[in-house]
Amino acid sequence: MAGTRTIEKLDTESIRGWLASHKGWKRQANKLTKDFAFSSFRDSVVFVNRVASVADSHNHHPDIDVRYSTVTVAVTTHDAGGITAKDFALAEEIDFSTSRAE
């Protein structure tokens, strides 16, 4: 189809290299995941709202699981069937926005 750009799934070595330089992120199957710990449920919800804003700006939306004061973020590119450069960019922006707010 003309004008359609395919997003390519990244290879294992690229993912390992990225993970080595991004503290706290893990690969779980075809996703990047990270747990964020907070002092209260309210702080967890504030973080989720911050992530929602970042995700909207990237037009790329993670799975988010809230368990009282722990939030787990999982990022994948469904269209590609795995982890892509879009996931790296979103994960980095989530980390950046979190560090700025602390």
N, C-alpha and C positions, 0 to 999 in steps of 0.2 A: 504494500500500500504506500503510495507516495506521501512523503512528509511524516511518516511514522518512524520514530527512532526506537530501536531496541535497546533496553538496558540489560547489560550482560552481568550474569552472576559471576562473582569473583572466585578465583581458585583458592585452595587451602593455604598455600604459602602466602598469598597476599593478605589473607585474613589473619594468619598467625603473626605476620609482621606488624599489622595494625594493632592487634591485641597486645603485643609486647610493649607498645608505647602508649597504651591507654588504660590506666589503672582502673581496676574494678570491673571492666567489661569482660564477658565470657562468651564463648560460642556454645550455644545449646541447639543442636540439630541445625536448622537453617536460619537461626536467629542470633542476633547479638543481644545479650541481656546484661543488666546491671541492677543491683539492689542499692537503694538509697535509704539511709536511716535518719530519722528525725526524732525530735524530743516529744512530739505530740501528734495526735491525729490531725489537728488543725494545721500544723506545719506540713504534714503530708499532703493535705488538700491544696494548700498554697502552692506547693511544688507541682502537683498535678496540673493546676491551672497555668503555671509557668510553662510546663512542657506542652500543654495544649496550644498555647500561643506560638511557641517555637515550631511545633508540628504544622500548624496552619500556615505559617510563613514559608515552610518548605513544601507544602502540599504533600506531605508524607507523614502518616500517622501511626504511632507505635501502639502496641498493646500495653496497657497499664493495669497493674494489679496493686490494690491498696490493702495492706494488712496492718491496721492501726498506725504504727509509727514507721512502717517499712513500706516503701514503694518499689515495685519491680517494673522496670521498663524493658520491653522486648521489641526489637526493631528488625524488620525483614522487608524485602520487596516481593510481594506476592506474585506480581506479573512475571518476574524473573525466576521465581521458584527458589529464592535463597538470598544471600547477602550480596549487596551491590555497593557501589560508591555512594549512592544516595543514603544508604544506611550509615556509612562512615560519617558523612556530612551531618546527618541528623544527630547521631550520637555525640559528635564533637560539639555541636551547637547546644545540646542539652547540658553537657558538662560545662561549657563556657557560661551559659546563662545561670547555672547553679552556682558556680564559683563567684560570679559577680554579685549574686544576691546574698551571699553569706557574710 
